[in-house]
Amino acid sequence: MTRCAVYFVASPLQYLAARQIAARHEADARQVLVWYKPGVGPVVVASDWDAAAYMPWPRIEPLPGAFGAHRRLLANLREVAALVGRCDELHLHSAVFDTEAINYFLHALPRLCGARTMHARILPDGVISMRRYPLSGGKRLLQHLRRLRGLIAPQLRYRTFSGDRIGSDAPFCDRIYVLPGLPHEYPADKVVVLDPLVGRATSDEAAPRRALVVGQPVVGAGLMSAADGERLATAIHAWLQRQGFDAVDYRPHPKDPHREMFHPDYALLATDRTIEEWMQSHRYAAVVGARSTALLFARQIYGPETVVVGFGWERIQFKSTDERKTMTKAFLELGVRLEPLEGTA
């Protein structure tokens, strides 16, 4: 039986997870990587995959002319099917399955590729994967409205489901990958815990007292107000100055074109490697940021001699009180210090 594993990835972290799954959990399958956020492209090593390509997001990059998003959806189906080829079994991996750009593949891709069976499997998405996100009544209604596309194009049949919006409760989902050390609320019978995506730091360099600032679009992502975002950047810079570091590197986030936490004192890192891989081969005395999953990876990569700090959580907007409690508990238990914007030392 020929099997193909397809990975729809939207971030460097998801890419690292897909790479491990391909090597350790889908080793006998044809491996097809599809990324749909441009910022992922630089970290992709095409030679690691049987096929790899960028897939434009239909609403953001529609085809020219009338009904551009609709025609982009159909074009994406055809192009991914061409990458996959003919197979008997399909395993589709994504961090979320309610979005229409991914969901339509559940129905169409098996038919386009001749697959007799299909399973959906969920990729980890950092701190977002710590909690469930139940579908609201409005979201359920939107799912059914998306089924109307099938009246125009039979290939575009949306697979509705209930429960968690990522699809963890859906009958087509048989496996949920989670990161080691992070809590989750998924059905235990579906969960597979990945090995650490990166190992301990391997560099033996006698590095100076150097710090790393992990960029994150806290204002752009709606996690903070513009005023609090400025206070965050100021607080981080002031803390680093008080600690007397010899130099500070700044790693920009691919979704943060404004580099919200950047300061002219910092050295801007220009590298196509993921931040996790970068940290693995470069030692730092401190890694600081806000609420990035990279802080959790830093704590796994470095020993106790490296300080890992998240700033400004008292100003960060969470979806709920429970989400705040869950994430705070996880960060503290994994050894990340949480410092307020005022009174840091």
Order of alpha helices (4+ residues) and beta strands (2+ residues): beta-alpha-beta-beta-alpha-beta-alpha-beta-alpha-alpha-beta-beta-beta-alpha-beta-beta-alpha-beta-alpha-beta-alpha-beta
